C-alpha cells in the first residue's frame, strides 16, 4: 500500500478545501482498521529529551526542553499556536502565540534566527523552545503532550490543529550538589536555565546523525568583585579576569572518568578564538561520575592545572584544577553542567540544584564570554535581587548573581 501517496493526496485535499471540510478527517472509531484517535498529521514532531523539573530561584519548577517540527506536506504552514498540556487531564500548562511564539520559534540549523513569519515550508524543520513553569507546589504531570495549530498558506486555506508527541517526564529529582568553585565569593551565572535565547540553550547540534542539545542546562561561571566587575586592568590579558586561577572543586564525590590537561589557553582574548577541533571544545576538562547516568563536567581549565587522573576517586570539595580559558572559550570562566554520559559529545544535558547559596542580584543585560572583555567598562549592569536571601536545593536561573559558601 502506497501510504505516502495516500497521505499526500489527503493533505492536498485539505489544502484545497474550505475549513469546514476538515470535518472529513474525524478521529477513527473501533472497527475501522485504524487505531482510535488516529489522524493524518501536517508535521512530524519529536522531543529531544525527557523533560525533568527543577526548582529555580523564581520559586517555580521548570521543564525546559525542545519540540522539533518538520513540515510533511507540500503546503507551507504558518504556526499560530503551540500548547503544552498535561496529557492525562488535558490541562494547558503553556500556550504560545503571537510575539511570544515568535521568540520561541527558530530555524533548525540556525537557532539564533526566528522563523520568518512563523512559516514552516514542506520538508523544512523548526525548533520550538519550551519552558513549562509550574508553581512550586503544583503537580508535575507524568506525561505531556502538544497541540499545534497552523494556517495553510494558500488563499482560503484552512486552519488546522493536531495533537503531537506525548512524552513521559523524568520523575527523578535533579542531583543536588555543592559549589563547583572553591573559596566562596560572588559569581555570575551566565547563559543558564531556563530562557530560550542563550547560546547554551540554543546550542543544537547533530552528532553522529542524532540531533541533540548537549548544553541545555549548562552554566558559565564568572567571578565578580564588590563593584560588580568581572575584570580589572587590561582586558586583553587572561590574568585581568577575576575568575582566572580560581580553584575548580568537586561539587560531589565520585570517580573521574575523563581528564585532559594539555589544551593551550586562548590567545585572542577578548576576541573569540577560531572554533577548535571537536575534541578540544571544552578545553582542559574533568568529567566525574557521581551516580548512574549522572556525570559532572568542568571545562576550560588552565593547561597543566588539572590535578586528577582517570579512575581516581574524588571527594566533594577536592580541587580538580584551576579556571582558565582553554578550548572554545573567549575569556576565563568555568563551564559546568550535568551530563547523562561520560562525554560532552554525544550526551544529554539535565538540570541540577545546589545545596545552598545566597541569591543577591541579577545582571540585567545579556553578556557572555564572547563580549565580556569588549565592554566599555568592566562593571556589569546589575540590579539587586527582587527576593534576595538563602536558597536551598534550587538551580540558579540565567544571569543570577549568587554567593557560594566556601567549599
Buried (B, 14 or more C-beta within 10 A) or exposed (E): EEEEEEBBEBBEEBBBBEBEEBEEBEEBEEEEEEEEEEBBBBBEBBBBBBBBBBBBBBEBBBBBBBBBBBBBBEBBBBBBBBBBBBBEEEEEBBEBBEEEBBBBBBBBEEBEEBBEEBBBBBEBBBBBBBBBBBEEEEEBBEEBBBBBBBBBBEEEBBBBBBBBBEBEBBEEEBBBBBBBBBEEBBBBBBBBBBBBBBBBBBBBBEBEEEBBBBBBBBBBBBBBBEEBBBBEEEBEEBEBBBBBBBBBBBBBBBBBBBBBBEBBBBEEBBBBBEEBEEEBBBBBBBBBBBEEBBBBBBBBBBBEBBBBEEEBEBEBBBBBBBBBBBBBBBBBBBBBBBBBBBBBBBBBBBBBBBBBBBBBBBBEEBBBBBBBBEBEEBBBEBEEBEEBEEBEBBBBBBBBBBBBBEB
